[in-house]
Amino acid sequence: KKILNLFMVNKYFFSFFIFQSVIFSMEPVKNLDIDKFMGKWYVISNIPNFIENKVTDSYDEYTLNSDGTIEIFYHGLKNNKPVTLKQRATILNKENNSEWKLKLTRPCIPFLRLPYKVIILDENYQYMAVGYPKNKYGWIMSRTNKMDDDLYFKILTTLQVKFGYDINQFKKVIHN
C-alpha cells in the first residue's frame, strides 16, 4: 500500500511538473530581425542579479559583428560609479535569432556561458523582454528610458500568465 501511495504521489507530482513545463515554456519569439534588434536598449525593470542590484541608468548596446556574433556593452551606475560589462553572444537558433549564449568578456569569466532568450518583442522593436531558465532572472527593456505604465503592466501580465514569472520580483530601474 505504501508503494502504491508513493507511486500515486510521484505520478501526480510528475504530471504537475509536465503540466507546468508545457504551460510555462520559455518559448522565444519567432523571426527576430537581428539588424533591427541591434542598438541601444534601456533596462526598464529586471529581476536583478548581483551585478545589477541597485544599479541605476542601465542600458545595453548591441552590435552585430562580421562573424555573426553580437557584442553587448552593459552600462549603469552603482553608488554614482560606472558599472560596465562587455559580453559576446552567439546565436543558437539561426532560424529565429532569438536564443543566444552569452559569454562575459570583461570581466572575463572563461567557462561561464549564460542563456539569453527574447520572449517578448514589439513588432516595431520598441520594447522587449528577455527570459531566463526557471524564471530566476528577467528583463524588460525599451528603446527609451521611460515606459508608459499601461504598457509596463501589460508586459508584466504577459510574463506572469504566459511564462509563469512572479512579477513581484521585478524591480524598476531608476533613470535620471
N, C-alpha and C positions, 0 to 999 in steps of 0.2 A: 504494500500500500504506500509506503514512503517513497519507493522508486517511482510509482505511478504519479504521486503528488509532485515529486521533483520534476518528472517529465512534463507534467501539465504546466508547472510554473515556468520551466525553461521554454516550453512551446509558446506560452503567452509572451514571455519576455522577448523571444526571438521574433515573434510576429510583430510585436510593438516596435522593435528595432528596425525590422524591414519596412514597416509602415512609415516610421519616422524618416528613414533613408530615402524612400520614394517620395513622400510628401515634401520634405525639405531638402531636395537635392540642390547642390550648388552648381546649377546649370549656367555656364557662361553665355553671354549674348552671342547672337549669330551675326556673321558677316561684318565684323568691325573693320572699318576703312582705316587702316593703320596710318595713312598720311593725314587724314582729318583728325585723328586722335592725338597726333603729336602737338607739342606746345605746352603752355602753362595751365596747370590745374591747381586751384586753391583747395586746401583741406577745410571743408566746412564743419565736419564733425567726424569723430572716429571713436573706436574703442582703443584707447591709447596703449601702445606698448611702452616699455621702459624708456625708450628714446623720446617718444612723442609726448609723454606725460608732462603736462603743464607748459607745453610749447605754444607760443602764440605766432600769428602771422605766417603760418606754414603753407607751403606750396611745393609742388613738384614741377620740374621742367623735363619734358620727354623729347628726345631727339633720335630719329632713326639713323642708324649707322649704315654705311655702304655694304657691310657684311650681313645686314638683316637683323642685327641685334639692336637693342634700344638702350640708350644712355639715359639714366634718370638721376637728376640732381634734386635732392630734398633740401629745402631751406626753411628756417624758422628761427625764433628767438626763445631762449630759455633764460630767465633771470636777466633779460636785456642783453644777453650774449648770443652771438650767432651759433646756430646748430646747422651743420651741413653734412649730408651723406651723399656719397656717389654710389650708384648701383648700375649694374648692367643686366638687362633682361634678354632672355632667349624665348622666342615664341615657340610654344609647344605644339599648338594646333594651327597650322598654316591655313586651314580651311576657314576658320572663324577669326583668327588673330586675337582672340580674347582670353587666352590662357597662356601664362608665361611662368618662367622660373627666374627669380631674381638672385643676383649674387652681389653682396656688398664688396665694393672695390676700394672705398675709402670711408671709414676704416676697413682694412682688408681682413676678412674672416674667411680663409681659404676654402673650407669644406662646407660652409653654410649656404644652402640653397633654399629660397623661400618661394612658396606658391603665390601666384597673383592671378585672380580671375575677375574680369569685368563682368558683373552680374546684372547691372542696370546701366543703360546708356540711352540718353536722349537722342532722338532721331537727328537733331541738329548739333549734336556733340557739345551741348552747353552744360550738362551735368552727367554724373555717373556715380556708381557705387562699385567698390571693389570688395569681394568676399574673401574669406579665409577659412580653411578647414575647421570644422567643429565650431564655427562662429566665434572663434577665440578673438579675432580682430575683425575690423571692418572700417571702411572709409566712405564717406560721402564727399564728393568733390564737385567743383564748379569752375567754369572759366572766369568767373568774377569772385571777389572775396565776400560777397553778400549773396544770400539766397532768401527768396520770398518764403515766409513761414508756411503758407499753404503747400507749396512745393516740397519744402523740407519734411513736413508731416506726411505727405503722400509717399515720399521715398521711404521714410521710416516705416510706414504701414506696409509697404511692399516688402521691405526687408523682414518684417515680422511675419506676415502672412505667407509669403512665398518661400522664404528661406529659413524661417524659424529663429531669427535673431531676437534676443532680449533687447528691445530698443532702449531700455533704461540704462544700458551700459554705454551708449553713445554719449560723448561729451562734445559740445560745440567748441570750436576753436575761435578764440578771440582774434579779430583782425583790426589793427589800428590804422 
